[in-house]
């Protein structure tokens, strides 16, 4: 009874203290594509990703009801760093849905107006630079895009009505509140924020510095990352970012319990044989527990757990590894922070499956293969006769009769055509398929198939369908483990026949390591550059964005991949990406352009869609 009454009170006081309008809420995921397009259209850095902001403790004075209900202590503050523009996962601050949507659009415009390096850091969040930067960004937005003026005024009116009343604040906090109100009404009129014992209540239309991640680990730590076992990946229901810090793994030797005598403990109740939970039991729902934490500590114990980690990331022995065909191929890599191309930065080796056994096409794929071959037979070059030609293999009777009639009627023509010529229109193009074989492809997409199984089916059907067009094609796969060990798997070369041997190599594919994408694209470009065809297509199959165990992640990996794709276009190669990454809309336009990729929401559709996409790209 006591718990039931407590639950009723908690729901009542929490609902009464919340200053939001759930019926007018707007989610960031509903503006996922619009946010990225608008940010780049307004002149924002095309390499930045739009993502959800983390909850931060603001430390400002709260209303008495909020203090009573213990709510409103943390807020998702919008901000921008060198890699991301972070916006709240949901905005329900204003009573109208249109106003909440306008707030999203204004924050995007603010992020585009901020120049690189102006966002600041957590240490100067409330100094003159921070408030001046937001005012200058507001002025730049209103000057460059006058259409935002009306929306901005409506947002300011709605936000000022929700802010604390300066008359009820202490003198120092009231002065800071007056300055913020003046800066909102007339951007650029406030030079600095008056000092106060507490920070002011957050301003929803301004961008806040992103707090730096804390790292409290010792210097002799291991930086080798170990991915979780496929199928055990958890996802926060609200898809929010979390503040985190790195810690050393507790060794269990620095406890706070002093030596004691067990008989000195007093017993308050007799032993009752019931099932009691233990505090050291693993949490059955860690994602739910993480929602109530302001900061998450991450530690790495450096030990392998057989029940959880199913893959050994150490390189296999030479006798068990794939057969090397070429090694020590040095390739450059783009250093985004230095803004220069580092020569001979990566080392790539070409491999071939050692245990590949020739096999026929699986029975379950034979019917789809026949259907795709019939569809692609329309692309097969056809022969046609060209009439009234000056040279040819046969006489053109119609042209001869027409010329004889003209001569009898006294009409002379300068045309000297009286032959028919048979012409065969060839498709002067080739295609290289580059498949991502990283460790993430071992994840399950359904109860029957993993990502690697879907890729195998796609390559099987693609090779069968390409037999109907006669176009030269090659199949390769890639994975990596740091820059000095990039694995480039040869499945089918341009000069090989698509037979049982190639099908066996496809069947022998297995998940590899990580996804260092720039170097494999550069080497694939070199292979395509040697081809004599006029049109050279590079099809990339991927299930995620570039990453590796070292610094090759985030903006660094994205920019290196982008530079490799630019080099491919300059070499006359046309890249196109097919991905099953649902977050691909955030970074793929920056890499491939708006028409250079497609995102498949259902991975099981990839085997049938891949040949059809090829037909559309080469029709």
C-alpha positions, 0 to 999 in steps of 0.5 A: 500500500505504501509503495502504491501511494508513493507511486501515485504521488511520484507520478502526480508531482512529476507531471505537475512539475514538468514544464513541457507540452508532450502533445506538441512534441517534435522528434529529431528523427522526424527531421533527420533528412531535413536537418542535414540538408538544411544545415549544408544548404545554409553553408554549414560544414558538410562533414558534420553529422547531426546527432542527438544531444546528451543530457547535461546538468545545468546547475541553474536555479529551478522552480520550487516545484521542480526541486520538490519533484527532483526534475529538470536537473538535466537538459539536452543542450544543443551544441557543436564540436568539430565532428557533430551538431548535437540537437535535443532528441525531442523538443516539447518546450513550447505549446505549439508544434510549429514553434518546436519545429521552428526551434529545431530549424533555428538551432540548425541555422545557428550551427551553420553560422558558427565558424570552425572553432567558435563553439568553445569548450566546457570551461568557458561556457559562461564567459564573454566569448560564449555569449558574444559568439551566440549573439554574432551567430544570431546576427549572421543568421538574420542578416543572411536569411531574413526569412528567419526574422519572424520565426526568431521573434516568435521563438524569443517571445515564447521562451521569455515567457518560460524563463525565471522572473528576474524580480524573484531572483537574487540580485546577481542572478537577476542581473545575468537574467536581464542581460540574457533577455537583452541579448535575446531581444537585440542580439549583439547588444550585450558584451559580457554576462554579469558574474553570479553565484549560479549559472543562468537557466539554459537558453534553448535558442543558443548553442552550448559548448560540448563537454570534453570527455574525461579520461582517468585511466592510467598511462599503461592502458591497452588501446585495443578495442574489442567489439561486442558479440554480434546479436548482443548489440543494445540500443538506447530507446531514446537514441541519445548520446551520453556523457562518459568518462574512461576509468581504470578497471577496479582491481578489488584490492583498494577496498574501504572495509577495514579488518573487523571481527565477524562476531562483532556484527549485530543481528537485527533479524532472524534468518529467513529463507527467501530469494534475495537479489544481490547487488553484484548481480548483472543488471538485466536492463542496462539501457534502462539503468543508463537513462537515470545516470548523468555520466557513464564510466567505461572501463576495459579489463583487457580479459577475454570472456568466452561466453560473451566475446565470440571472436578473437581479433588476433591475426590467424596463423599463416597456415590457417589464413587466406592465401596471400597474392600480393603484400606490402602495397603502400597507399596514401591516407588523408589526414583531416586534422593536418589537411594533407595527404600522407604518402605510403601511410597504409599497407594493403595485401591481396588475399584469396580464400585458402579453403574455398571449395568449388560449388554450384549455385544453391538451390534456393537461389536458382529461381531468383537467378533465372528471373534476374537473368531474364530481366537483364537480358534486355541490356544485352547488345543487339545487332542492327542494320544501317541503311544508305551507307557509303560502305557495307557488306550488302547492297541496299536495294531501296537506296539503289532503286531510289538513286536509279529513279532520281537519275531517270527524272534528272535529279542528281544528289551528292549522296553516295550511299548504296550499301547496308552495314551491320553494326553491333552496339557494344556496352563499353563499361565494366563494374567492380563490386567492393564488399565490406567484410568487417566484423559487424557483418556477423550481426543477425538481420533476421532469425535465419540470416546474418549480414554476411549471409545476405552479402554472399547471396547478393554476390551469388545472384549478381555474378549470375545476373551479369552473365546475361549482360556480358559486361566485365566485372570483378568481385572483391571484399575488404577489412582491416586491422590498423593501417598496416594490415588492410586485407583485400580479398579477391573473389573474382578478377576481371579476367576470370570466368564466373564459375564454380570456383568463384561461387566457392570463394563467395561461400568461403567469405567470413567476417573479418576485422574493421572497416578502413575504407579509404585504402581499399577504395584507392586500390580498387580505383587503381584496378579500374583505371587499368581497364580500357572501358569508357564507363567504370563503375565501383559498387560499394556494399557496406553496413556501417561507416568507416572505423578501425581500432586506431584513430580511424573513426569519426571525422577522420575516417569520414574525410579520408573516405571522402578524399578517396572517392574524390580521387576515384572520380578524378580517375574516371571511376563512378562510385555508388554505395549500397548500404543497410546502415539506417544512420547512413543518411547522416554521412553518406551525402557528404561522401557520395552526393545526394544521388550516389547512394541508396539505403536499404531499410530491409537488408534481406532485399539486397540480393534482389536489389543489387542487380536491379540497381546495376541495371538502372545505373548502366541502362 
